[in-house]
């Protein structure tokens, strides 16, 4: 996946990876050394909290926790790779795109996800996909070693 | 798991799990913010943590998030206020809410309408949040009992000013890194101050030590039972405090014989450069504004290195954004 991404990056363009909290930020951080091993250097890193941009505040639960967005570089002009763990309805990505646009104007935004599980409710597709499953009626659970000590993807029927 | 999953329930379960995790964030259950006395320490910490996320909204190029888009906030102010009202207005705008002012001077309360009728009329127009300041203690509680929308107390009589208390806590935590164990002095017209009461409740819940300082007429013994220490000799204790929060002396009170003259008050309790030299070197000086320069605080001190006065105003925005967001979210989930 990192190879695929690095091949797509136009030369001379500043590169940034931005992960959607939580888990997307951990995946984004892991992507940096992988991109370096494919010759992409000086990659900026940021993490994004999209709670304030969601369209489903009333439905998400008793209280969505607002975390800080930590993007301390100017996104303008960057080739920005947005990273999330699971792509499902597309609503988080819609929120993330709005959040990034409010910070500035990247040259390009691409979407990389670990799992694409189908079930889209918005016309949003990933540019880079780790695993594709057709699990619209199943439950996909991603665990990362940063969180639970173990890297695994479970699909429960 | 069996059967088709419901993404909404899944999301709720995930959020619930995150909240039940040890050390995880709590849940804000309150539709209204009426006082700090009624909040738990965890509630207060959750507001302060949430405000952290709102702080950078004010510093980026688009100073707005869409969190309360399409919601309506009403400022219902029965007392003069410039900074608090402006702060709530700006906070609502940065959450993309619409905000209107409903001030006493132009309203039908002059024509004899009761508070209960006024707020029910306002709510009937489809309002989501009422921000209220009223000279009568308990007015926000009365309103909250009569409407279904969120009610936020922006100061009620001598009772409480919870968002000021929260922004003071936020400013102390920002400067000192903690609240627990801090020694905080609140100096001046404590008996008439809703800021003092909100500060006291918030600070005690988070483990700080609070001393009220002022003449006996303004710091009566009754406050001891609320958990504060009392002191009538500022000079004897000034070197003990990590934070000194100065209250405004309302000049109209001079005539009511609570102290002989502004000059004498200032000489005994005013925060001057000379007194500051005897304070802790890293003391944080605060004031809820507006300042009477030369009365409770000298101009040099208000503008000095140790003064957090303008920082308090900036932090007030983030804290009020957090409060409106959390209350509205709780009301939509209930």
Contacts between the chains, C-beta under 8 A, distances in Angstrom:
chain1	res1	chain2	res2	distance
A	49	B	53	6.4
A	51	B	53	7.8
A	51	B	67	7.7
A	52	B	53	7.7
A	52	B	57	8.0
A	52	B	65	4.0
A	52	B	66	6.9
A	52	B	67	4.1
A	52	B	95	7.9
A	52	B	325	7.6
A	53	B	65	6.6
A	53	B	66	5.9
A	53	B	67	7.5
A	56	B	8	7.7
A	56	B	11	7.7
A	57	B	67	7.1
A	57	B	329	5.8
A	57	B	332	6.4
A	58	B	329	7.9
A	58	B	332	3.9
A	58	B	333	6.4
A	59	B	8	5.0
A	59	B	11	7.3
A	59	B	12	7.9
A	60	B	8	7.9
A	60	B	11	5.2
A	60	B	12	7.0
A	60	B	15	6.2
A	61	B	11	6.2
A	61	B	12	4.2
A	61	B	14	7.8
A	61	B	15	3.5
A	61	B	16	6.3
A	61	B	333	7.1
A	62	B	12	7.7
A	62	B	15	6.9
A	62	B	16	7.2
A	62	B	19	7.4
A	62	B	27	4.7
A	62	B	29	7.4
A	62	B	330	7.7
A	62	B	333	5.5
A	63	B	15	7.4
A	63	B	19	7.5
A	63	B	27	4.7
A	63	B	28	4.9
A	63	B	29	8.0
A	63	B	326	7.0
A	63	B	329	5.9
A	63	B	330	6.7
A	63	B	333	7.2
A	64	B	15	6.5
A	64	B	329	6.9
A	65	B	15	7.6
A	65	B	18	6.8
A	65	B	19	7.5
A	65	B	25	4.7
A	65	B	50	7.8
A	66	B	50	5.0
A	66	B	53	4.2
A	66	B	54	7.4
A	66	B	322	7.6
A	66	B	325	7.2
A	67	B	53	6.0
A	68	B	52	5.8
A	68	B	53	4.8
A	68	B	56	7.0
A	69	B	53	7.2
A	69	B	56	6.8
A	88	B	7	7.1
A	89	B	7	6.6
A	98	B	66	7.0
A	99	B	65	8.0
A	101	B	62	8.0
A	102	B	60	7.0
A	102	B	61	7.5
A	102	B	62	3.9
A	102	B	64	7.2
A	102	B	65	7.4
A	103	B	60	5.9
A	103	B	61	6.9
A	103	B	62	7.4
A	104	B	61	6.3
A	119	B	7	8.0
A	137	B	4	4.7
A	137	B	5	7.0
A	138	B	5	7.2
A	139	B	1	5.5
A	139	B	5	5.1
A	139	B	10	6.7
A	156	B	1	4.8
A	157	B	1	7.6
A	157	B	2	7.8
